[in-house]
Amino acid sequence: MTATAVRETEPAQRQPAVPAAQSSPLARGRKRLFWPFIAPALVLYVVFYILPTLATAWISLNKWAGAGPMEFAGLDNYRRLLLDPVFQGSFANTLTILFAVGGATFALSFLLTMILRDMAGRKAVRAIIFFPNIISGIVLSILWGFLFQAEGVVNQALRTFGMDNPPNWLGTENLFSVIMIGLVWVQTGFFTTILMAAVDRIPKDLYEVCDLEGANAWQRFRHVTLPLMWDVVGVCAVLWSISAIKIFEFIYAFAGAAGQLPPTKVWNTALYAYAEAFASGVPKYGSAAATGMVMLALVGVLVVLLRRMFRRDTVQF
Amino acid sequence: MNGFLPRRQVLRTVAAVTVAGALGLGAAACGGGSTGEASNELVYWSMWKAGEPQAKVLESAIASFTKETGVKVKVEWKGRDVSKQLAPTLNTRNVPADLVDSADRFVKSTFVATGQGLDLSPVYDMEIPGETGKKVSDVIDPKYREYATSEGKAWLVPYEVLAEQIWYDGNALKDVAAAPPKTWDDFVSLLDSRKSARGDGPLALDADIADYSAFWTYHAILRDLGPGAFGAAATDATGAKFDDPAFVTAVRKIEQLVKGGYFVKGYDGSKFPAVQQKWAGGGADFLLLGTFAPSETKPSAKEGFAYRSFPFPEGAKGEQTQEISLIGFAIPAKARNAEAAKRFVAYFMNKERLSKIASETDNITPRADIEVPAVLADVKKTLDTARTHPALDGVKMDHTDWYTKVFQPVNTELITGKVSAADFVAKLKSTSVDFWKLNG
């Protein structure tokens, strides 16, 4: 009897809250505006992102030459990817770019941020280091190729300084390292600019306190700069992860030529997907789509991990 | 009245707009089905870019074709990726091109392997406008037609023939012009004398272009084992064909060139086209390349450079053969204006029109009665006498994946001196067996 009484009284207690919310003209207005505002973006997002992604997922389960009949293959494309040594190498290169190039880019960006913080003419320097970002990656990579070739500017300069046998930069043994150096060079300006914007927000008096307390440069960075720009670093890490996995044109234009692909040793997963679809004779869209799905999964995992890693209470200042 | 639409009405509006949009997109994607009637227009997607010499020749033929027949040709100069752009549309009801031109391997992989190409045999039976009584098949050398035919169906009508030879400056090397090397030993002794004369390797090679490196290796293999041997080894799932002692003997010739320092300094660390430009400027003596070599290197050629060439020297087989590839027309199976496209192909095969491919673009045509440009006279001599077979032994055309993933990486190691001939063959065999296990 008691239990029944409770059940009967519960709705009675909650009821007033709902009509109260509904009765607010503002809340009602908001509710009515919700779909008209969301729908256009949602439709576009579904048509141009969700559906193509689902289509790619479906294609990845098929053997398909892009034309002609599609043959259901189940997970065979994924199995072949796992066993293909060229894909394994491409995947390893993707991870190397992600972590090694990413690590070097961020280390350099932090360093430049610290150096530029108090430097005279910092705006001019910031514009200069941002410069590689406003030029097409294709142009940069072609230029990079001519700088490093056997009789290029770099080797001529090294010979001037007395090095008779400069390294064979574009030889297969060094090619990937040169690509990674190029990527660091291209990316550093972009991340330095974002990080500097974050540093600019930090009140100067905090640094004055550091000076009064006798903190050195590392302590200033560790206890003031880094904590106060942590959320921006997190966003940068996510941005880098997504763009690192998609890097394509720099490698393609730098190491390939005359319409031919670069050597398989320097392929990353993006190049592998391209090669499967467009450079393997009879196109293998299934395999290319499976590579795309692997890249999507990698991006997804990394973004979730990074969001967790950088999850901290935002410091208010 | 607060000015907002009722919620249900809003949802209905959104749903209606979405459905209408989706239907609109669908209709756009599926619209324009084939009429199949004789039409007075056609859409032509070309592998050339506007302004290229071939584009200019084709453009003038299109203009006169329209004038004479009333058929309007809407041409789009797509560039070399034309097949890649067309491929995704071939499965739809709305194939956007009625006529395409491209290199043989792209046409074969896009049209033949997918069954989306029209059998062009009827084109060969068409009379050539302006040449009464002459059919297309009467003027195109039968070996080219045979090359571009699979399972009885012609998949390409060629208008340009490419061939690989070893190029040199006839003015600088008059002795070579008088008596080009015929055998491998002749060739190596010539290289020796040139190497000591210039103090550097006389062979030019842009080794960053994997095909150019492959040219050396597969030529050596075919000259020793005969045409078809490289292709047979490539597709041998057991790898047993690589065990033939003749195979490694042939590859040792390339090892000899690398270890002997016969390639010019920097060949393995340059960016194309640096080495071929260096060659044209007199920085090296010999360049193994297709018939496009003169037109590609002319701007950097030193004054008085006379383009001469000889075929890759004979090997153990004792037979001179010539590698070729073709550029030509293809028609998609679902082309809406296929008849008009066929008419244009036959029209372009007319001697007067096709001869401009030779005279204005410095290329060889598939018509024996069209004079070849002076710079390609040596190539023509070989073509007239030697047995021809597909470039790269057809491997790049028919087994591109093997060629890219298995052969190219190991071949680059061989050409740049990272592996010996024996290691090359062993590695090629093991990676090839693994490849066919996975892809066979």
Interface residues (C-beta under 8 A of the other chain):
Chain A: P25 R28 G29 K31 R32 L33 W35 P36 A39 V43 V47 A65 G66 A67 G68 R80 L83 D84 P85 V86 G145 F146 Q149 A150 E151 G152 N168 W169 L170 G171 T172 E173 A255 A257 A258 G259 Q260 L261 P263 T264 K265 A275 F278 A279 S280 G281 V282 P283 K284
Chain B: N2 F4 L5 R7 V10 L11 V14 V17 T18 G21 A22 L25 R80 D81 K84 A87 P88 T89 L90 N91 R105 S109 T110 A113 T114 G115 Q116 D206 D208 I209 A210 D211 K265 G266 D268 G269 S270 K271 F272 P273 A274 K396 M397 D398 H399 T400 D401 T404 K405 Q408 P409 T412 E413 T416 K418 T431 D434 L438 N439
